[in-house]
Amino acid sequence: MRWCTGWAGRSVPPVRPLGGWAVPGWDAVWAVGRPREQVRAVRAGDTALAVIGECGAEDAQLAAGLRDVRCGRWRELTVWPGSHLVLVAHGPQTLVIGDLAGQHPVYWRQTGGGVWWASAASALAALDGAPVDAVALAAHLAIGQPDLMPARSLFRGVQRVPPGWLLRIDAGAPVVERFEPVEYEPVPMAQAGPVVAGALRAAVTARIDGRRAVSADLAGLDSTTLACLAADHGPTIATTFTDPRLRDDDLAYARRTAAAVAGLRHRVVSGGPGTVYYSGLEDLEHLPVTDAPNPYAVTAGIKRAVLAAAVEGGSGRGVHFAGTGGDTVLSATGYLPDLLRERRWGTAVSHAQARARVGRTSLWTVLRRARRASRATPGSSVRAAVAELRAPAGPWLPGQRVPLSRVPLLAGARWMDQPVRDRLAEALGLAVEQAAMVGPGRLSGWTERADLLHLGADMAGWRALAIGFGVEVAAPYLDNEVLRACLAVRPEERGAPGVYKPLLTAAFPNGPVPPFVLGRVTKGGFNGVSYAGLVGHADTIAELLGPASRLASLGLLTPGPVEAMLRLAGEGQRVPQGSLHLAVATEVWLRQLDLRPVAWWEEVANRVATA
């Protein structure tokens, strides 16, 4: 697993990361499993700056960044293309800054004489064998909103730095402070278009520089845009996964795009028995270990097939572009309550009408669902979730029948023991009393933020799979500057009815994305292969989530409801696939912690490994 860590304290640390190498010019900072070209550092006197990850800054830009360090302009250090962690030293101060999507998270814990920070919470937990935090894991399964308990990691005693905040360590004293605005000043679509185009071009260019092989997904509008931008630089392998159970038109659009765009070399990946959800979970040895539960454990068969096609016949290091995050930053959902609260009645009604047509329901049903959320505050939303958790678990309802909320309870909340539900309710109540929540004011902002943080964290699983193929997976829509440029456009403009992802049309009116791609109004999905895997591997899922599961031992799952859901799936009825997916990924992660413990540290004196 790739991670980095550092020590800031008055004494020499007693351990160092096993297999790590020291970042040049830095005392007590190490990178583990990361190529040396992904770690760059500059220093002048008592001021130093390092970037760890994919960073498109020129050497001169990094050197100029030292001036920003001296002036305390921390946000200026986060505008370079790519996705990376930023490390700063200035006099006695050390600062650690992750990215806005959580692809490079920051955790810390204070010990005698100093502070350890790391991009892996598991590593910091291993310093003294800190166990999993069952309440934090319950929140992960039940709510899916990372910023409700922003400082809490999945391990006891390990603190989390929320994206948009930085960790400052001064004389051994850690402080977490915000550097990113909670919400962005609105920018009109026409004005934002060229900015988005520039940010996406820079994001793609930064990854291609020096690569021997370039590939990209060629499926939906988001990935197709990246494939076209990559092909502008030279030959690009474009991969399209297809399966009769998908029932979409991705392949037709992909073939048409490949014929129209010079530089694209199209490869079709046909699905089979091993390319459905949940395949291969009988043996966890072939799955990479990640720092947190990762849904790509469930879809590993599909991802491996795509990566194998992307690198077939190639050699040397490569990059594969994925459209992850595009749905969140280029379009928008959940903003109707914001329009109602702001009394923008005309816009609210016209958008509700469009959504009612798509959802094949009535206008009043859509407005009624949004109306309740429009009257809620962050505090009242949390208190409603607390009350629901303290009451006996009710039946699961499909998402469209549940009122919109900042704190929606997932189906997993109904599968937990009541004592765990009570402990989670207590933790949420304490968080709202302490005003610990750091989300934006608009409901749409909360939704987008939660989606992006999940996607950013999930990318670790895909990248871990890709390392075995000699490929770096890139998700440009999750880059800081791309996020900023897109999210500055109001959600109701990004999600305007009658137009699908108009921000891309504003960004690329003259190519390289063909007009017929930008005019597309359909979207593929994986429901077919998801359900096929759910039914075909029901026995494996039942064993993973059965009475002997790690989740059950923690009170996070009672097998009865899961067994009922699997029976319903076998009968072709609707079930909460997302929550089942999340539960399986979490159980896999917990078993890996037990069955495949990682040796994280070694003692400095005698190199005795500690797990």
Backbone hydrogen bonds, N-H to C=O, Kabsch-Sander energy under -0.5 kcal/mol:
donor,donor_aa,acceptor,acceptor_aa,energy
3,W,32,V,-1.9
5,T,30,W,-2.2
6,G,117,W,-2.2
7,W,28,A,-2.3
8,A,115,V,-2.3
10,R,113,G,-2.1
11,S,113,G,-0.6
16,R,602,E,-2.3
18,L,600,W,-2.3
20,G,17,P,-1.8
21,W,31,A,-2.5
23,V,29,V,-2.6
26,W,23,V,-1.9
28,A,26,W,-0.5
30,W,5,T,-2.7
31,A,21,W,-2.3
32,V,3,W,-3.0
33,G,19,G,-0.5
38,Q,35,P,-1.8
39,V,36,R,-1.6
40,R,51,V,-2.3
42,V,49,L,-2.7
44,A,47,T,-2.9
47,T,44,A,-1.6
48,A,89,A,-2.8
49,L,42,V,-2.6
50,A,87,L,-2.5
51,V,40,R,-2.5
52,I,85,L,-2.5
53,G,38,Q,-3.2
53,G,51,V,-0.5
54,E,83,S,-1.6
55,C,53,G,-0.7
56,G,81,P,-2.7
62,L,58,E,-2.1
63,A,59,D,-2.3
64,A,60,A,-2.3
65,G,61,Q,-1.5
66,L,62,L,-0.5
66,L,63,A,-1.3
67,R,64,A,-1.4
68,D,64,A,-0.8
69,V,65,G,-1.9
70,R,66,L,-2.1
71,C,67,R,-1.6
72,G,68,D,-0.5
72,G,69,V,-1.3
73,R,68,D,-2.7
74,W,72,G,-1.5
77,L,74,W,-1.6
78,T,75,R,-2.0
79,V,76,E,-0.8
83,S,54,E,-0.9
85,L,52,I,-2.4
86,V,97,I,-3.0
87,L,50,A,-2.9
88,V,95,L,-2.8
89,A,48,A,-2.3
90,H,93,Q,-2.2
91,G,46,D,-2.1
93,Q,90,H,-2.1
94,T,169,I,-2.3
95,L,88,V,-2.7
96,V,167,L,-2.3
97,I,86,V,-2.9
98,G,165,W,-0.5
99,D,104,H,-0.5
102,G,99,D,-0.8
106,V,161,V,-0.6
107,Y,118,A,-2.7
108,W,159,Q,-2.0
109,R,116,W,-2.1
111,T,114,G,-2.4
114,G,111,T,-2.0
115,V,8,A,-2.5
116,W,109,R,-2.4
117,W,6,G,-2.3
118,A,107,Y,-2.2
119,S,4,C,-2.2
124,L,120,A,-1.2
125,A,121,A,-2.3
126,A,122,S,-1.8
127,L,124,L,-1.0
128,D,125,A,-1.1
129,G,125,A,-0.7
130,A,125,A,-2.6
133,D,154,L,-2.6
134,A,132,V,-0.9
137,L,133,D,-2.3
138,A,134,A,-2.0
139,A,135,V,-2.2
140,H,136,A,-1.9
141,L,137,L,-1.8
142,A,138,A,-2.6
143,I,139,A,-2.3
144,G,139,A,-1.9
148,L,145,Q,-1.7
149,M,146,P,-0.6
152,R,149,M,-1.7
153,S,158,V,-1.2
156,R,131,P,-2.3
158,V,155,F,-1.6
159,Q,108,W,-2.8
159,Q,157,G,-0.6
160,R,151,A,-2.3
161,V,106,V,-2.6
165,W,162,P,-1.9
166,L,177,E,-3.0
167,L,96,V,-2.5
168,R,166,L,-0.6
168,R,175,V,-3.3
169,I,94,T,-3.4
170,D,168,R,-0.5
170,D,173,A,-2.2
171,A,92,P,-0.9
171,A,169,I,-0.5
173,A,170,D,-1.6
175,V,168,R,-2.7
177,E,166,L,-2.1
177,E,175,V,-0.5
179,F,164,G,-2.5
180,E,164,G,-2.0
187,V,488,A,-2.3
192,A,188,P,-2.3
193,G,189,M,-2.2
195,V,191,Q,-0.6
196,V,192,A,-2.8
197,A,193,G,-2.5
198,G,194,P,-2.4
199,A,195,V,-2.4
200,L,196,V,-2.6
201,R,197,A,-2.6
202,A,198,G,-2.3
203,A,199,A,-2.1
204,V,200,L,-2.3
205,T,201,R,-2.7
206,A,202,A,-2.3
207,R,203,A,-0.9
207,R,204,V,-0.7
208,I,204,V,-1.6
209,D,205,T,-1.8
211,R,208,I,-2.9
212,R,317,R,-1.4
213,A,317,R,-1.0
215,S,319,V,-2.5
216,A,237,I,-2.3
217,D,321,F,-2.4
218,L,239,T,-2.9
219,A,220,G,-0.5
224,T,220,G,-2.2
225,T,221,L,-1.9
226,L,222,D,-1.5
227,A,223,S,-2.4
228,C,224,T,-2.3
229,L,225,T,-2.2
230,A,226,L,-2.5
231,A,227,A,-2.4
232,D,228,C,-1.0
233,H,230,A,-1.9
234,G,230,A,-0.6
234,G,231,A,-0.5
236,T,263,G,-3.1
237,I,214,V,-2.6
238,A,265,R,-2.6
239,T,216,A,-2.5
239,T,237,I,-0.5
240,T,267,R,-2.1
242,T,269,V,-3.0
246,L,243,D,-2.5
247,R,243,D,-0.6
253,Y,249,D,-2.1
254,A,250,D,-2.6
255,R,251,L,-2.6
256,R,252,A,-1.9
257,T,253,Y,-2.6
258,A,254,A,-2.8
259,A,255,R,-1.8
260,A,256,R,-1.2
261,V,257,T,-2.1
262,A,260,A,-0.7
264,L,261,V,-1.5
265,R,236,T,-2.8
266,H,264,L,-0.6
267,R,238,A,-3.1
269,V,240,T,-3.1
270,S,268,V,-0.7
271,G,242,T,-2.7
275,T,272,G,-1.5
277,Y,529,V,-1.2
278,Y,298,V,-2.3
279,S,276,V,-1.4
281,L,278,Y,-1.0
283,D,280,G,-0.9
286,H,283,D,-0.7
287,L,284,L,-1.4
297,A,294,N,-2.0
298,V,295,P,-1.7
299,T,295,P,-0.9
302,I,299,T,-0.5
303,K,299,T,-2.1
304,R,300,A,-2.7
305,A,301,G,-1.6
306,V,302,I,-2.1
307,L,303,K,-2.6
308,A,304,R,-2.5
309,A,305,A,-1.7
310,A,306,V,-2.0
311,V,307,L,-1.8
312,E,308,A,-0.8
314,G,311,V,-2.7
318,G,470,G,-1.7
319,V,213,A,-1.8
320,H,472,E,-2.8
321,F,215,S,-2.3
322,A,474,A,-2.7
326,G,323,G,-2.3
329,V,325,G,-2.2
330,L,326,G,-2.4
331,S,327,D,-1.0
339,L,335,Y,-1.9
340,L,336,L,-2.2
341,R,337,P,-2.6
342,E,338,D,-2.0
343,R,340,L,-1.4
344,R,339,L,-2.7
345,W,343,R,-1.3
348,A,344,R,-2.4
349,V,345,W,-2.7
350,S,346,G,-2.3
351,H,347,T,-2.2
352,A,348,A,-2.3
353,Q,349,V,-2.6
354,A,350,S,-1.6
355,R,351,H,-2.2
356,A,352,A,-2.3
357,R,353,Q,-1.9
358,V,354,A,-2.0
359,G,355,R,-2.5
360,R,356,A,-0.6
360,R,357,R,-0.7
361,T,356,A,-2.4
366,V,362,S,-1.7
367,L,363,L,-2.5
368,R,364,W,-2.6
369,R,365,T,-1.8
370,A,366,V,-1.6
371,R,367,L,-2.3
372,R,368,R,-1.1
373,A,369,R,-0.7
374,S,370,A,-1.8
375,R,371,R,-0.9
375,R,372,R,-0.9
376,A,373,A,-1.1
381,S,377,T,-2.4
382,V,378,P,-2.0
383,R,379,G,-2.5
384,A,380,S,-2.0
385,A,381,S,-1.9
386,V,382,V,-2.7
387,A,383,R,-2.2
388,E,384,A,-2.1
389,L,385,A,-2.4
390,R,386,V,-2.0
391,A,387,A,-1.1
401,R,398,P,-2.0
402,V,399,G,-1.7
404,L,369,R,-0.9
410,L,142,A,-3.4
410,L,408,P,-0.5
413,A,410,L,-1.6
414,R,411,A,-1.8
415,W,412,G,-1.1
416,M,413,A,-0.7
417,D,555,G,-2.4
421,R,417,D,-2.1
422,D,418,Q,-2.6
423,R,419,P,-2.0
424,L,420,V,-2.5
425,A,421,R,-2.4
426,E,422,D,-2.3
427,A,423,R,-2.1
428,L,424,L,-2.5
429,G,425,A,-2.6
430,L,426,E,-2.2
431,A,427,A,-2.0
432,V,428,L,-2.2
433,E,429,G,-1.9
434,Q,430,L,-2.0
435,A,432,V,-0.8
436,A,431,A,-2.6
438,V,147,D,-0.8
446,W,442,R,-1.6
447,T,443,L,-2.4
448,E,444,S,-2.6
449,R,445,G,-2.5
450,A,446,W,-2.4
451,D,447,T,-2.4
452,L,448,E,-2.7
453,L,449,R,-2.3
454,H,450,A,-2.0
455,L,451,D,-2.5
456,G,452,L,-2.8
457,A,453,L,-2.0
458,D,454,H,-2.5
459,M,455,L,-1.5
460,A,457,A,-1.2
461,G,458,D,-1.5
462,W,458,D,-1.0
463,R,459,M,-2.7
464,A,460,A,-2.0
465,L,461,G,-1.8
466,A,462,W,-2.2
467,I,463,R,-1.7
468,G,464,A,-0.6
468,G,465,L,-0.7
469,F,466,A,-1.9
470,G,467,I,-1.7
471,V,466,A,-1.8
472,E,318,G,-2.1
473,V,471,V,-0.5
474,A,320,H,-2.9
478,L,475,A,-2.3
479,D,476,P,-1.9
480,N,82,G,-0.6
483,L,479,D,-2.7
484,R,480,N,-2.7
485,A,481,E,-2.2
486,C,482,V,-2.4
487,L,483,L,-2.9
488,A,484,R,-1.0
489,V,486,C,-1.7
493,E,490,R,-1.4
494,R,490,R,-2.0
495,G,491,P,-2.8
496,A,493,E,-1.1
499,V,496,A,-1.3
501,K,499,V,-0.7
503,L,330,L,-0.5
504,L,501,K,-1.3
505,T,501,K,-0.9
506,A,502,P,-2.3
507,A,503,L,-1.5
508,F,504,L,-2.4
511,G,508,F,-1.0
517,V,514,P,-1.1
518,L,514,P,-1.7
519,G,515,P,-1.8
520,R,517,V,-1.6
530,S,526,F,-2.2
531,Y,527,N,-2.9
532,A,528,G,-2.2
533,G,529,V,-1.9
534,L,530,S,-2.3
535,V,531,Y,-2.5
536,G,532,A,-2.7
537,H,533,G,-2.1
538,A,535,V,-1.2
541,I,537,H,-2.3
542,A,538,A,-2.7
543,E,539,D,-1.9
544,L,540,T,-2.6
545,L,541,I,-2.6
546,G,543,E,-1.1
549,S,546,G,-2.0
553,S,549,S,-1.7
554,L,550,R,-1.2
555,G,552,A,-1.3
556,L,551,L,-2.6
557,L,551,L,-0.7
558,T,415,W,-1.9
562,V,558,T,-0.8
563,E,559,P,-2.6
564,A,560,G,-2.1
565,M,561,P,-2.1
566,L,562,V,-2.3
567,R,563,E,-1.9
568,L,564,A,-2.2
569,A,565,M,-2.3
570,G,566,L,-2.1
571,E,567,R,-1.2
572,G,569,A,-1.7
573,Q,568,L,-2.6
577,Q,575,V,-2.0
580,L,576,P,-2.0
581,H,577,Q,-2.8
582,L,578,G,-2.2
583,A,579,S,-2.5
584,V,580,L,-2.6
585,A,581,H,-2.3
586,T,582,L,-2.2
587,E,583,A,-2.4
588,V,584,V,-2.5
589,W,585,A,-2.0
590,L,586,T,-2.5
591,R,587,E,-2.4
592,Q,588,V,-2.3
593,L,589,W,-2.0
594,D,590,L,-1.3
595,L,591,R,-3.6
596,R,592,Q,-2.5
600,W,598,V,-0.9
600,W,610,T,-0.9
601,W,610,T,-2.0
602,E,16,R,-2.6
603,E,608,V,-1.7
604,V,14,P,-2.5
607,R,603,E,-1.7
609,A,607,R,-0.6
610,T,601,W,-3.0
